[in-house]
Amino acid sequence: MNTVKMNCILLLLAGLIAASSAITCTPELCRQICQNPPTPQSCANAGTEYRPFSSLCQCCATCVPYLGPFDFCDPSPDIFGPIPVIHKHCRPGKRCVNNRCI
């Protein structure tokens, strides 16, 4: 990996760490975030995946779009501190093989 690319990745990572430590998760923040949370049915109706506790501060659920055939996928964990790193999953019936939905 060249040094310019590595420096960009390190800078991005430092920014994410700084942003996540600047957020204080409080019950009031969760009330504001989760005023109208989705349901599994509303996500299914929208053709998206229901993810419990995937909002900012892991307060409530969100609907996450699926990846299409041959899209790049990442089987990494979804949570990074108070800011969730939402990795989209392959559509039902597809799976992530060598970082591609097949």
C-alpha atoms as one frame of an Amber mdcrd trajectory, in Angstrom:
protein
   0.000   0.000   0.000   1.492   3.346  -0.946   2.144   5.979   1.721  -0.400
   8.482   0.372  -3.192   5.925   0.566  -2.058   4.820   4.028  -1.973   8.430
   5.259  -5.505   9.007   3.948  -6.752   5.905   5.768  -5.057   6.974   9.002
  -6.512  10.482   8.702 -10.003   9.075   8.130  -9.641   6.730  11.099  -8.457
   9.581  13.339 -11.472  11.645  12.265 -13.866   8.807  13.083 -12.316   8.314
  16.493 -12.498  12.046  17.239 -16.125  12.233  16.094 -17.156   9.205  18.134
 -15.568  10.527  21.298 -17.261  13.926  20.848 -20.747  12.396  21.042 -22.306
  11.890  24.456 -25.094   9.354  24.379 -27.824  10.445  26.766 -31.470   9.408
  27.212 -32.487  12.819  25.811 -30.418  12.259  22.668 -31.999   8.828  22.245
 -35.498  10.321  22.581 -34.653  12.795  19.817 -33.136  10.142  17.554 -35.901
   7.588  18.050 -39.002   9.721  17.655 -40.345   7.584  14.817 -38.377   4.303
  14.719 -39.054   1.806  11.945 -40.600  -1.602  12.456 -39.463  -4.851  10.858
 -42.556  -4.657   8.628 -41.913  -1.062   7.497 -38.324  -1.988   6.581 -39.509
  -5.097   4.703 -42.111  -3.023   2.842 -39.314  -0.631   1.795 -37.120  -3.549
   0.628 -34.543  -2.856   3.336 -33.101  -4.764   6.294 -34.346  -4.054   9.824
 -31.411  -3.582  12.217 -32.164  -3.220  15.949 -29.980  -0.782  17.885 -28.193
   0.470  14.761 -28.899   4.191  15.104 -26.537   6.766  16.528 -25.678   5.715
  20.104 -27.411   2.402  19.358 -30.682   3.907  20.633 -33.122   2.350  18.176
 -33.508   0.428  14.949 -32.864   1.622  11.409 -33.658   0.307   7.931 -30.514
  -0.428   5.913 -30.587  -0.974   2.131 -29.344  -4.319   0.859 -26.422  -4.709
  -1.503 -27.162  -5.942  -5.004 -25.586  -8.812  -6.938 -21.794  -8.425  -7.337
 -21.700  -5.333  -5.087 -18.727  -5.129  -2.753 -19.537  -6.411   0.726 -17.665
  -6.390   4.015 -18.293  -9.044   6.662 -16.859  -6.814   9.438 -18.730  -5.940
  12.646 -21.287  -3.130  12.421 -20.523  -1.107  15.556 -17.714   1.389  16.195
 -18.223   3.190  19.497 -21.298   5.414  19.676 -21.286   5.838  15.880 -22.409
   2.641  14.184 -20.518   1.721  11.044 -23.363   0.295   9.033 -22.180  -2.407
   6.701 -24.842  -3.239   4.215 -25.576  -6.909   3.810 -26.231  -8.863   0.651
 -29.865  -9.351  -0.352 -31.578 -12.434   1.085 -30.480 -15.489  -0.844 -27.062
 -13.945  -1.630 -23.913 -14.136   0.478 -20.608 -12.304   0.792 -17.825 -14.314
  -0.867 -14.441 -12.712  -1.423 -16.009  -9.326  -0.652 -18.668  -9.658  -3.379
 -22.380 -10.464  -3.066 -23.050 -13.648  -4.996
